[in-house]
């Protein structure tokens, strides 16, 4: 029987779309489910803040009546204008090891691209850089993390067979938290703070609300990352959805912020306890008992691991050692919290500066993921 592609229209179909990877990877110990409610909010046109500047469609593939694949086709008009290109993105792509299925899914992405006059097809990318991106091409035997994509090795073969080539690679590392910080990083931290009249700001939720601090971090995130690969500068009105979600789950002891004497934010690091164990136990669902596993690992007894979500430094402070201050402060907090290891998000392989910041901690470069590109003819 041939592959049938259906556009996701109803809430019920959206739930199937979101839960397809759970079906595909249920018996893979390295797969970590996403939070179901967060994925639904991200993909629903009514609640997705990126819907204001993106046209997109979601598709499910069926064969012999069974769900066998999914993909999101996205035209991010803001990104295309910002980078002066015409690209249709594919994201949230998963499929069984069947070339007919992957080809049928990508044909629907190409179709949306042509409808909007696009020249290239690129991905996996989300609506924005807050979404998972990059096909995993190394590290299939390593446990995934909450913000990242997990996929089987055959995805790379399918995409290359369809004519895709490498556009960008990200690498990820895991490092151990030492009992004592290296003297070098403590010395750099002291010099940087004194020489530049900077200080570390420890946050409370009341301080964040009073000083609108979350929006300050969001604005600095835009400024820090705007020149990196295919980043979309997000309008501030889109910030509230992300701020509301992360403020509800972040333990502020896992954050670090550096300010000037007069309170200007010049650097931030956002991390959180690893939720891999809780997400596996809950299968990404809050009910009936998933909320307990998540609440336990977030607020009662933390995992012995941490996930490095974002580190940003204001461009005019990027060569002054502020990164070292943030890392020293974080790892000192990890020691107090009993954290044994920390794993990064994807770092562009060309971003040597960031990679060097962690050399003192003996990073294990354990994963690589890739964005692919192809001309749209």
Secondary structure as UniProt FT lines:
FT   STRAND          4..7
FT   HELIX           11..24
FT   TURN            26..27
FT   TURN            29..30
FT   HELIX           36..43
FT   TURN            45..47
FT   HELIX           49..52
FT   STRAND          54..63
FT   TURN            64..65
FT   STRAND          66..76
FT   HELIX           77..83
FT   STRAND          87..95
FT   HELIX           99..115
FT   TURN            116..117
FT   STRAND          120..123
FT   TURN            129..130
FT   STRAND          135..138
FT   TURN            140..141
FT   TURN            146..147
FT   HELIX           154..161
FT   TURN            162..163
FT   STRAND          165..176
FT   HELIX           183..195
FT   TURN            196..197
FT   STRAND          198..201
FT   HELIX           205..210
FT   TURN            211..212
FT   HELIX           213..225
FT   TURN            226..227
FT   TURN            229..230
FT   HELIX           236..238
FT   HELIX           239..249
FT   HELIX           252..254
FT   STRAND          255..260
FT   TURN            261..262
FT   STRAND          265..273
FT   HELIX           276..282
FT   TURN            283..284
FT   TURN            287..289
FT   HELIX           290..295
FT   HELIX           296..300
FT   STRAND          305..313
FT   HELIX           315..317
FT   TURN            318..321
FT   HELIX           322..337
FT   STRAND          341..344
FT   STRAND          347..348
FT   TURN            349..350
FT   HELIX           352..357
FT   HELIX           359..361
FT   STRAND          364..375
//
